[in-house]
C-alpha cells in the first residue's frame, strides 16, 4: 500500500531556533510560514516539518497524492481507500476520514509504541 510522500512532523518549542538548527544541517525552507507557526524544511528528499503549538507529539506524516517535492501525482491511493485497508488489517483508527467525502481528508493511527502516524491528503 503506497501512503504517499513521507516526512517527520516535529512539535517544536521555538520555531526560529529549530529553523536555524536544521539550516545548519543543510535543510532549506521548502514550505509553510513562520507567521502560520510552521515550516517545512527540505534536504534532498528528506522532509522535516517544524510545527509550533499545533500538536503535542512528534509524528510520522504521509501525504497521498504528492511526491517528495509536493508535486501532484497522476495516480495515487486515495486516503479513504488507504483507510479501508488499514481497517481491514485490524489497525484501530484514532481519527477517521469521512468515507463519503472526496478530496482533502486525513486519518490518524498510532503504532504499537504510541507514535502517531498522520495520513493527510491535501487534494
C-alpha positions in Angstrom: 0.0 0.0 0.0 1.5 3.3 -1.1 1.0 6.0 1.5 2.4 9.0 -0.4 5.3 11.4 0.4 6.9 10.9 3.7 8.0 13.4 6.3 8.6 13.7 10.0 6.5 16.4 11.7 8.1 17.8 14.8 6.4 19.7 17.6 8.9 22.4 18.4 9.1 24.8 21.3 10.8 27.6 19.3 10.3 27.7 15.6 13.1 30.2 14.9 15.6 28.1 16.9 14.6 24.9 15.2 14.8 26.5 11.8 18.3 27.8 12.5 19.3 24.3 13.7 18.0 22.5 10.6 19.6 25.1 8.3 23.0 24.2 9.9 22.3 20.6 8.8 21.8 21.7 5.2 18.0 22.0 5.2 16.2 24.8 3.5 12.7 26.2 3.9 10.5 24.4 1.4 7.1 25.4 2.5 5.0 26.9 5.3 5.4 30.2 7.0 6.7 31.5 10.3 3.6 33.7 10.6 1.5 30.5 10.4 3.7 28.7 13.0 5.0 26.0 10.8 7.8 25.5 8.3 8.6 22.5 6.0 12.4 22.0 5.7 14.0 20.0 2.9 17.4 18.5 2.4 17.5 16.3 -0.8 14.5 14.0 -0.4 14.3 14.4 3.4 11.5 16.5 4.7 11.1 17.7 8.2 8.0 19.7 9.3 8.5 22.1 12.2 5.2 22.9 13.9 4.9 25.3 16.9 1.8 24.9 19.1 -0.1 22.7 16.6 0.1 19.2 18.2 1.6 17.6 21.3 3.9 14.8 19.9 6.2 14.4 17.0 4.6 12.2 14.3 5.2 10.4 11.0 3.3 12.0 8.2 2.4 10.7 4.8 0.7 12.7 2.0 -1.2 10.6 -0.6 -1.2 12.3 -4.0 2.2 14.1 -3.6 5.7 13.2 -4.4 8.7 14.3 -2.2 8.6 17.7 -3.9 4.9 18.3 -3.1 4.0 17.9 -6.7 0.8 16.2 -7.6 0.9 12.6 -8.7 -1.2 11.4 -11.7 -2.4 8.4 -9.8 -2.4 7.5 -6.1 -4.3 5.7 -3.5 -7.0 7.9 -2.0 -6.8 8.3 1.8 -10.3 6.7 2.0 -9.0 3.6 0.2 -5.9 3.5 2.5 -8.3 3.8 5.5 -10.3 0.8 4.3 -7.1 -1.3 4.0 -6.0 -0.1 7.5 -9.3 -1.1 9.0 -9.2 -4.5 7.2 -5.8 -5.1 8.7 -7.3 -4.6 12.1 -5.5 -1.4 13.0 -7.7 0.9 15.1 -8.1 4.5 13.9 -7.8 7.4 16.3 -9.3 9.8 13.6 -11.1 8.7 10.5 -11.6 10.3 7.1 -15.3 10.7 6.1 -15.6 7.8 3.6 -18.5 9.5 1.7 -16.4 12.6 1.0 -14.0 13.4 -1.8 -10.8 15.5 -1.9 -8.8 16.5 1.1 -9.1 14.3 4.2 -6.9 12.7 6.8 -6.7 9.9 9.3 -4.6 9.2 12.4 -3.3 5.9 13.7 -0.8 5.0 16.4 2.0 2.4 16.1 2.4 -0.1 19.0 4.7 2.3 20.8 2.2 5.2 20.7 3.8 7.1 17.9 1.2 9.0 15.9 1.1 8.4 12.1 -0.9 11.0 10.1 -2.0 10.2 6.6 -3.0 13.6 5.3 -4.3 14.1 1.7 -4.3 17.7 0.5 -6.2 17.2 -2.8 
